[in-house]
Amino acid sequence: MTQDDAALVERVLSGDKSAFGPLIDRHWPKALSLALRSLGNLADAEDAVQDAFVQALLGLPSLRKTSRFGPWLCGIVLNLCRMHKRAQRNGRVLEGGGYPEVGVWGDL
């Protein structure tokens, strides 16, 4: 039986960190497509998506509507992409070549 996003998020919030794996599996393709369209480079897009999932896991307690995990994650991905492009445009290299942390919203 496949659990919906809300049920998986609730499991993660209850301490079952293994429930985050299915969320990654479910949302990785769309998040990667979004990042790739924004950045135009597969390596940068993969880095952005990986960082977005880390930030999502860390910020999960701030997600007020657990059923909105997908759109919330996409917002994190887009913000990371914007920040990366802005840093490139301004000639800055981010420490470690990674992506800065962005604020995580409770609702979208």
Buried (B, 14 or more C-beta within 10 A) or exposed (E): EEBEBBBBBBBBEEEEEEBBEBBBEBBBEBBBEBBBEBBEEEEBBBBBBBBBBEBBEEBBEEBEEBEBBBEBBBBBBBBBBEBBBEBEEEEEEEEEEEBBBBEBBEEE
